[in-house]
Amino acid sequence: MPARSDVTPCHGELARVLRDHASQFAEAVAQALEEMPKWRTEAQNFGGDRADFLVLHFDVFPQYAAEYFEHEDVTFLQLFIGELIKALYVPKIDDIAAARLTCRVLEGLHAYLESAIAKSLSAESWARFSRFLDEVTRTLR
């Protein structure tokens, strides 16, 4: 198992809070991605309720993030990033437009997640989670 070298006591708190707030986390991911026409249309056309939509499409994000912090395994960071790559994919879009769209979605994701979970975390845990999001952003830019 590939382990990270920056493990701190806040990781247990992070994993717990991310699991406890999984539905808010999934909603934050959905809201950020609904900046994209394909996700906005997908949400509008979904036949079930919002909770079912979130479970179907976005439930994996809080799971991977929690596993990343709980098990100290970068594999879960890579899985999180891979899911975002799939969600951000738009066929036949030029590189500049794709980069702009990715930046807009990632900025929204950070803001939505801050609003959804920051108040439930210690300052140290929020700072660590922000670094996680920054790493995701650096990778996807």
N, C-alpha and C positions, 0 to 999 in steps of 0.2 A: 504494500500500500504506500503510494508516494505521500510522504508527510511534509507539512509546512514547518518552517523553523520559527515562526513568529507566534506561537501558541501563547495565549494569556488566559487568566481566569475568566475574562469576560466571554470567552467562547461558549461556555456552558449556558450562561445567561442568554446569549444571542440565539443559540439553538432552541432553547425553551421558548423565548418570546416569538421567534419566527414561526414555530409550530402553533403556539397559542393564538397567533394573529394570521394564520395561513389564509383565511378568507379575505382579510384586508390586504394582505400581500398580493394575492391573486387579482383582486380588484384593482390595485395600483398598477400592476403589469397590464391588465386589460385597458385601463384608462390611458396609459401611455401609448399602447399599441393602437388604440382606436383613433389616434392622430392619422393613421394610415387608412386610406379608403377601403382596402380589402378587409381590415378588421372592423371598421365601422359598419360596413355592409354585412359582414358575418354576424355581428352582434344584433343588428336590426332584423336580420332574417332568421335568427335562431328561433326554433319552435318552442323551446322550453323556457323556464324562468332563468333569471340572471345567475342564480347560484349554480344551476346545472351547466350553464355556459362557462362559468369560471372553472368549475371542476373539470370539464371536458378539455378546455384549452390552456388553462393557466395554473392549475393546481400543482404542477410539477416544479414551478419556480420556487415557492417557499420550501418545498421538500428538499430540493437540491441545495439551497442555501443553508438550511438547517443541518443537513448532513455534512456539508463542507465544514461548518464550524464545530459540530459535535465530534466528527471522526478525524479532523485534521488531515483531510485527504483532498488534494487538488483535483482529483478526478471529478468531484462534484462541482467544482468551479468550471471545469471544462464542459461538463454536461449542461450546466446553467447557460454558459456562453453558446453552446451548440443549439440549445432550444431557442435562444434569442436570435441566432443567425437564421434558423428556419422561420421564425415568426417575422423577421425583418425582410425576408427575401421577397423581392418584387421582380418578376421576369421583365425583360426588355426595358430596364431603366438605366440611364447612363450613370457613370461613376460619380459625377458631381452631385446629381440629384439624389443618388443613393446615400452618399455621405451626409448630405444635408438632412435627409429624412432620418437617418440613423442618429445623428446628433440631437435632433429635435425629440425623438422618442426617448433616448437615453437621459436627456435633461429632464423630460417629463417624468420618467420612471424614478429618478432620484428625488424629485420634488414630491411626487405622490407617495413614495415610500417614507420619506421624512414625515409627511403629514400623518401617515397611517400608523407608524410604529415608533418613531423617535421618542415620543413621550413615555413609552413603556420600557425604554432602555436607559441604563446609566450613561453618563457622558462618555466614558471610556468605550462602552459597547457600541454606542452610536458612531463614535469616531472610527472604530474598527470596521463596522458595517459600511460606513462611507468609503473607507479605503477599498473594501471589497467591490463596491459599485464603481469606484474610480478605476480599479483594475479591469473590470468588465468593459468600461468605456474605452480605456487605452487599447485593449485588445481588438475592439470592434471598429475603432476609427481607422 
